[in-house]
């Protein structure tokens, strides 16, 4: 789940139905009460200049809110969005209506080729960063995808900020269920710089299950 909209006194949270808690949220009706705890952890740091946003699957939701803040800061935005199929490209119409004109750009890709380029979003990004100069890259999505984005940033000397997801039980850095190398995603993250992730061997390769064991993606 991610905050995907915030304006004045309203906020929108996008929730994918994957388990017991998210099923309960999907069953709520207008006017039903919920509890909110936070803010916890950190956030994307806004950098001016030319920004590349790389979102995969549900990771597009958090980048949508970030993209609005980058616009307010005067940045130009190239927004790359990817999903398995056309129907899973979140906020596609909103993103294209905002960023599909100079100096901004939208790049879409789907695994099955039903919209945009066929393949992973990282498949098309290499050509983009080779022909254009970016001052920063922001990414959110499947961790193996983000690992490729971070590696791309190192290759082209572009700083990357990546928003990670881990199993979080306490959310305040006590239980250790979300540990990633020397970091706790709930407390030190969820946003990490490419310099931080460079020293984490399991990033994009392994994660922890509910028992705390390291398992492969």
BALOBA-1460 file (C-alpha; in Angstrom, 3 decimals):
// residues 217
<rec num="1" residu="x" x="0.000" y="0.000" z="0.000"/>
<rec num="2" residu="x" x="1.166" y="3.515" z="-0.695"/>
<rec num="3" residu="x" x="0.026" y="7.102" z="-0.437"/>
<rec num="4" residu="x" x="-0.590" y="8.016" z="-4.065"/>
<rec num="5" residu="x" x="-2.369" y="11.346" z="-3.640"/>
<rec num="6" residu="x" x="-2.099" y="14.232" z="-1.199"/>
<rec num="7" residu="x" x="-3.659" y="17.654" z="-1.669"/>
<rec num="8" residu="x" x="-4.713" y="20.136" z="0.989"/>
<rec num="9" residu="x" x="-6.481" y="18.079" z="3.683"/>
<rec num="10" residu="x" x="-7.065" y="14.959" z="1.595"/>
<rec num="11" residu="x" x="-4.879" y="11.919" z="0.994"/>
<rec num="12" residu="x" x="-5.386" y="8.813" z="-1.097"/>
<rec num="13" residu="x" x="-3.897" y="5.420" z="-0.282"/>
<rec num="14" residu="x" x="-3.629" y="2.749" z="-2.974"/>
<rec num="15" residu="x" x="-4.005" y="-0.764" z="-1.557"/>
<rec num="16" residu="x" x="-3.377" y="-4.022" z="-3.401"/>
<rec num="17" residu="x" x="-5.442" y="-6.935" z="-2.080"/>
<rec num="18" residu="x" x="-2.866" y="-9.567" z="-1.125"/>
<rec num="19" residu="x" x="-3.712" y="-10.776" z="2.395"/>
<rec num="20" residu="x" x="-6.023" y="-10.611" z="5.389"/>
<rec num="21" residu="x" x="-5.415" y="-6.948" z="6.277"/>
<rec num="22" residu="x" x="-5.712" y="-5.639" z="2.730"/>
<rec num="23" residu="x" x="-8.842" y="-7.727" z="2.127"/>
<rec num="24" residu="x" x="-10.377" y="-6.018" z="5.172"/>
<rec num="25" residu="x" x="-9.448" y="-2.604" z="3.771"/>
<rec num="26" residu="x" x="-11.015" y="-3.468" z="0.419"/>
<rec num="27" residu="x" x="-14.224" y="-4.414" z="2.251"/>
<rec num="28" residu="x" x="-14.549" y="-0.984" z="3.897"/>
<rec num="29" residu="x" x="-17.344" y="1.324" z="2.809"/>
<rec num="30" residu="x" x="-17.384" y="5.142" z="2.682"/>
<rec num="31" residu="x" x="-17.539" y="6.507" z="6.227"/>
<rec num="32" residu="x" x="-16.037" y="3.435" z="7.922"/>
<rec num="33" residu="x" x="-13.323" y="4.422" z="10.451"/>
<rec num="34" residu="x" x="-9.700" y="3.316" z="10.209"/>
<rec num="35" residu="x" x="-6.678" y="3.929" z="12.419"/>
<rec num="36" residu="x" x="-3.559" y="5.625" z="11.078"/>
<rec num="37" residu="x" x="-0.157" y="5.545" z="12.796"/>
<rec num="38" residu="x" x="2.825" y="7.592" z="11.683"/>
<rec num="39" residu="x" x="4.666" y="9.100" z="10.012"/>
<rec num="40" residu="x" x="7.356" y="6.425" z="10.237"/>
<rec num="41" residu="x" x="10.660" y="6.029" z="8.400"/>
<rec num="42" residu="x" x="11.936" y="8.443" z="5.784"/>
<rec num="43" residu="x" x="10.923" y="9.708" z="2.350"/>
<rec num="44" residu="x" x="12.217" y="10.575" z="-1.107"/>
<rec num="45" residu="x" x="14.470" y="13.640" z="-1.165"/>
<rec num="46" residu="x" x="13.477" y="16.108" z="-3.853"/>
<rec num="47" residu="x" x="16.303" y="16.987" z="-6.246"/>
<rec num="48" residu="x" x="15.975" y="19.650" z="-8.920"/>
<rec num="49" residu="x" x="16.984" y="19.140" z="-12.528"/>
<rec num="50" residu="x" x="16.028" y="16.329" z="-14.879"/>
<rec num="51" residu="x" x="14.548" y="13.338" z="-13.035"/>
<rec num="52" residu="x" x="13.909" y="9.806" z="-14.243"/>
<rec num="53" residu="x" x="11.168" y="7.881" z="-12.433"/>
<rec num="54" residu="x" x="11.146" y="4.091" z="-12.911"/>
<rec num="55" residu="x" x="8.053" y="2.370" z="-11.571"/>
<rec num="56" residu="x" x="7.085" y="-1.277" z="-11.829"/>
<rec num="57" residu="x" x="3.677" y="-2.704" z="-10.923"/>
<rec num="58" residu="x" x="2.211" y="-1.226" z="-7.749"/>
<rec num="59" residu="x" x="5.403" y="0.796" z="-7.213"/>
<rec num="60" residu="x" x="3.979" y="3.366" z="-9.627"/>
<rec num="61" residu="x" x="1.593" y="4.526" z="-6.877"/>
<rec num="62" residu="x" x="4.251" y="6.090" z="-4.638"/>
<rec num="63" residu="x" x="6.078" y="7.597" z="-7.618"/>
<rec num="64" residu="x" x="2.874" y="9.322" z="-8.713"/>
<rec num="65" residu="x" x="2.845" y="11.417" z="-5.551"/>
<rec num="66" residu="x" x="6.577" y="12.066" z="-5.884"/>
<rec num="67" residu="x" x="6.155" y="13.224" z="-9.482"/>
<rec num="68" residu="x" x="3.815" y="16.021" z="-8.380"/>
<rec num="69" residu="x" x="6.380" y="17.230" z="-5.851"/>
<rec num="70" residu="x" x="9.094" y="17.214" z="-8.508"/>
<rec num="71" residu="x" x="6.872" y="19.357" z="-10.736"/>
<rec num="72" residu="x" x="6.396" y="21.843" z="-7.901"/>
<rec num="73" residu="x" x="10.186" y="21.993" z="-7.495"/>
<rec num="74" residu="x" x="10.572" y="22.882" z="-11.177"/>
<rec num="75" residu="x" x="12.094" y="19.566" z="-12.291"/>
<rec num="76" residu="x" x="11.512" y="18.001" z="-15.686"/>
<rec num="77" residu="x" x="10.266" y="14.436" z="-15.380"/>
<rec num="78" residu="x" x="10.634" y="11.345" z="-17.519"/>
<rec num="79" residu="x" x="8.214" y="8.783" z="-16.085"/>
<rec num="80" residu="x" x="8.798" y="5.132" z="-17.011"/>
<rec num="81" residu="x" x="5.971" y="2.799" z="-16.001"/>
<rec num="82" residu="x" x="5.823" y="-0.959" z="-16.414"/>
<rec num="83" residu="x" x="3.481" y="-3.821" z="-15.564"/>
<rec num="84" residu="x" x="2.610" y="-7.331" z="-16.650"/>
<rec num="85" residu="x" x="-0.268" y="-6.175" z="-18.839"/>
<rec num="86" residu="x" x="-2.127" y="-3.008" z="-19.893"/>
<rec num="87" residu="x" x="-4.845" y="-3.288" z="-17.226"/>
<rec num="88" residu="x" x="-2.182" y="-3.259" z="-14.465"/>
<rec num="89" residu="x" x="-0.535" y="0.018" z="-15.504"/>
<rec num="90" residu="x" x="-1.636" y="2.074" z="-12.512"/>
<rec num="91" residu="x" x="-2.656" y="5.704" z="-13.042"/>
<rec num="92" residu="x" x="-1.652" y="5.479" z="-16.715"/>
<rec num="93" residu="x" x="-4.182" y="8.057" z="-17.926"/>
<rec num="94" residu="x" x="-3.303" y="10.536" z="-15.175"/>
<rec num="95" residu="x" x="0.444" y="10.141" z="-15.714"/>
<rec num="96" residu="x" x="0.209" y="10.455" z="-19.489"/>
<rec num="97" residu="x" x="-2.014" y="13.533" z="-19.327"/>
<rec num="98" residu="x" x="0.494" y="15.259" z="-17.027"/>
<rec num="99" residu="x" x="3.872" y="14.189" z="-18.435"/>
<rec num="100" residu="x" x="3.424" y="13.316" z="-22.112"/>
<rec num="101" residu="x" x="4.535" y="16.736" z="-23.379"/>
<rec num="102" residu="x" x="7.927" y="18.543" z="-23.392"/>
<rec num="103" residu="x" x="9.993" y="18.931" z="-21.293"/>
<rec num="104" residu="x" x="8.446" y="15.808" z="-19.759"/>
<rec num="105" residu="x" x="8.024" y="12.325" z="-21.175"/>
<rec num="106" residu="x" x="6.229" y="9.048" z="-20.423"/>
<rec num="107" residu="x" x="7.612" y="5.621" z="-21.328"/>
<rec num="108" residu="x" x="5.299" y="2.636" z="-20.926"/>
<rec num="109" residu="x" x="6.085" y="-1.063" z="-21.196"/>
<rec num="110" residu="x" x="4.238" y="-4.310" z="-20.520"/>
<rec num="111" residu="x" x="5.537" y="-7.845" z="-20.217"/>
<rec num="112" residu="x" x="3.007" y="-9.101" z="-22.776"/>
<rec num="113" residu="x" x="3.262" y="-6.137" z="-25.158"/>
<rec num="114" residu="x" x="-0.379" y="-5.132" z="-24.684"/>
<rec num="115" residu="x" x="0.658" y="-1.484" z="-24.203"/>
<rec num="116" residu="x" x="3.840" y="0.402" z="-24.981"/>
<rec num="117" residu="x" x="7.062" y="-1.519" z="-25.494"/>
<rec num="118" residu="x" x="7.076" y="-5.272" z="-24.906"/>
<rec num="119" residu="x" x="9.315" y="-6.318" z="-22.036"/>
<rec num="120" residu="x" x="10.411" y="-5.097" z="-18.632"/>
<rec num="121" residu="x" x="10.615" y="-1.393" z="-17.850"/>
<rec num="122" residu="x" x="14.366" y="-1.796" z="-17.315"/>
<rec num="123" residu="x" x="14.724" y="-3.126" z="-20.864"/>
<rec num="124" residu="x" x="13.985" y="0.310" z="-22.302"/>
<rec num="125" residu="x" x="15.716" y="2.438" z="-19.665"/>
<rec num="126" residu="x" x="19.267" y="1.678" z="-20.755"/>
<rec num="127" residu="x" x="18.729" y="3.457" z="-24.075"/>
<rec num="128" residu="x" x="17.022" y="6.350" z="-22.309"/>
<rec num="129" residu="x" x="19.886" y="7.046" z="-19.881"/>
<rec num="130" residu="x" x="22.406" y="6.624" z="-22.687"/>
<rec num="131" residu="x" x="20.878" y="9.355" z="-24.861"/>
<rec num="132" residu="x" x="19.725" y="11.798" z="-22.150"/>
<rec num="133" residu="x" x="21.394" y="13.379" z="-19.126"/>
<rec num="134" residu="x" x="19.577" y="12.905" z="-15.822"/>
<rec num="135" residu="x" x="20.464" y="14.452" z="-12.482"/>
<rec num="136" residu="x" x="18.620" y="11.811" z="-10.444"/>
<rec num="137" residu="x" x="16.699" y="8.541" z="-10.673"/>
<rec num="138" residu="x" x="13.846" y="7.459" z="-8.418"/>
<rec num="139" residu="x" x="12.504" y="3.906" z="-8.438"/>
<rec num="140" residu="x" x="9.859" y="1.780" z="-6.767"/>
<rec num="141" residu="x" x="8.634" y="-1.666" z="-7.727"/>
<rec num="142" residu="x" x="9.800" y="-5.289" z="-7.622"/>
<rec num="143" residu="x" x="13.183" y="-5.418" z="-5.926"/>
<rec num="144" residu="x" x="15.007" y="-7.323" z="-8.696"/>
<rec num="145" residu="x" x="13.882" y="-4.547" z="-11.060"/>
<rec num="146" residu="x" x="15.173" y="-1.877" z="-8.685"/>
<rec num="147" residu="x" x="18.519" y="-3.642" z="-8.419"/>
<rec num="148" residu="x" x="18.906" y="-3.266" z="-12.188"/>
<rec num="149" residu="x" x="17.972" y="0.424" z="-11.936"/>
<rec num="150" residu="x" x="20.560" y="0.988" z="-9.191"/>
<rec num="151" residu="x" x="23.219" y="-0.807" z="-11.243"/>
<rec num="152" residu="x" x="22.274" y="1.382" z="-14.204"/>
<rec num="153" residu="x" x="22.710" y="4.459" z="-12.029"/>
<rec num="154" residu="x" x="26.221" y="3.373" z="-11.023"/>
<rec num="155" residu="x" x="27.113" y="2.668" z="-14.643"/>
<rec num="156" residu="x" x="26.064" y="6.137" z="-15.778"/>
<rec num="157" residu="x" x="27.041" y="7.978" z="-12.579"/>
<rec num="158" residu="x" x="23.475" y="8.987" z="-11.697"/>
<rec num="159" residu="x" x="22.362" y="8.941" z="-8.031"/>
<rec num="160" residu="x" x="19.387" y="6.664" z="-7.372"/>
<rec num="161" residu="x" x="16.791" y="6.650" z="-4.614"/>
<rec num="162" residu="x" x="14.865" y="3.395" z="-4.221"/>
<rec num="163" residu="x" x="11.774" y="2.776" z="-2.092"/>
<rec num="164" residu="x" x="11.861" y="-0.781" z="-0.707"/>
<rec num="165" residu="x" x="9.244" y="-3.121" z="0.679"/>
<rec num="166" residu="x" x="9.856" y="-5.722" z="3.376"/>
<rec num="167" residu="x" x="7.717" y="-7.647" z="5.855"/>
<rec num="168" residu="x" x="7.227" y="-5.170" z="8.703"/>
<rec num="169" residu="x" x="5.745" y="-6.256" z="12.017"/>
<rec num="170" residu="x" x="6.491" y="-3.503" z="14.543"/>
<rec num="171" residu="x" x="7.260" y="-0.657" z="12.131"/>
<rec num="172" residu="x" x="9.535" y="1.117" z="14.628"/>
<rec num="173" residu="x" x="12.815" y="-0.829" z="14.417"/>
<rec num="174" residu="x" x="12.371" y="-3.285" z="17.301"/>
<rec num="175" residu="x" x="11.430" y="-6.684" z="15.856"/>
<rec num="176" residu="x" x="14.040" y="-6.863" z="13.091"/>
<rec num="177" residu="x" x="11.728" y="-8.607" z="10.617"/>
<rec num="178" residu="x" x="12.512" y="-6.066" z="7.892"/>
<rec num="179" residu="x" x="16.311" y="-6.137" z="8.149"/>
<rec num="180" residu="x" x="18.252" y="-5.600" z="4.941"/>
<rec num="181" residu="x" x="21.958" y="-6.055" z="5.536"/>
<rec num="182" residu="x" x="22.850" y="-3.506" z="8.244"/>
<rec num="183" residu="x" x="19.597" y="-1.571" z="7.745"/>
<rec num="184" residu="x" x="16.026" y="-1.787" z="9.016"/>
<rec num="185" residu="x" x="13.654" y="-0.881" z="6.195"/>
<rec num="186" residu="x" x="10.964" y="0.451" z="8.555"/>
<rec num="187" residu="x" x="13.351" y="2.776" z="10.404"/>
<rec num="188" residu="x" x="16.273" y="3.517" z="8.072"/>
<rec num="189" residu="x" x="14.048" y="3.408" z="4.981"/>
<rec num="190" residu="x" x="11.916" y="2.657" z="3.161"/>
<rec num="191" residu="x" x="13.876" y="4.951" z="0.802"/>
<rec num="192" residu="x" x="17.562" y="4.157" z="0.367"/>
<rec num="193" residu="x" x="20.255" y="5.774" z="-1.745"/>
<rec num="194" residu="x" x="22.261" y="3.815" z="-4.277"/>
<rec num="195" residu="x" x="25.359" y="4.388" z="-2.117"/>
<rec num="196" residu="x" x="23.649" y="2.617" z="0.793"/>
<rec num="197" residu="x" x="22.381" y="-0.253" z="-1.351"/>
<rec num="198" residu="x" x="25.778" y="-0.779" z="-2.945"/>
<rec num="199" residu="x" x="26.977" y="-2.462" z="0.257"/>
<rec num="200" residu="x" x="23.923" y="-4.742" z="0.671"/>
<rec num="201" residu="x" x="24.622" y="-8.082" z="-1.001"/>
<rec num="202" residu="x" x="21.072" y="-9.480" z="-0.742"/>
<rec num="203" residu="x" x="19.396" y="-6.392" z="-2.258"/>
<rec num="204" residu="x" x="17.346" y="-7.538" z="-5.235"/>
<rec num="205" residu="x" x="18.431" y="-11.137" z="-4.786"/>
<rec num="206" residu="x" x="16.998" y="-12.305" z="-1.463"/>
<rec num="207" residu="x" x="14.303" y="-11.317" z="1.035"/>
<rec num="208" residu="x" x="13.105" y="-12.569" z="4.415"/>
<rec num="209" residu="x" x="9.968" y="-14.652" z="4.849"/>
<rec num="210" residu="x" x="7.586" y="-14.423" z="7.813"/>
<rec num="211" residu="x" x="9.901" y="-16.606" z="9.907"/>
<rec num="212" residu="x" x="12.893" y="-14.377" z="9.197"/>
<rec num="213" residu="x" x="14.684" y="-16.790" z="6.832"/>
<rec num="214" residu="x" x="16.464" y="-15.428" z="3.781"/>
<rec num="215" residu="x" x="14.789" y="-16.730" z="0.621"/>
<rec num="216" residu="x" x="15.356" y="-15.934" z="-3.043"/>
<rec num="217" residu="x" x="12.993" y="-13.698" z="-4.974"/>
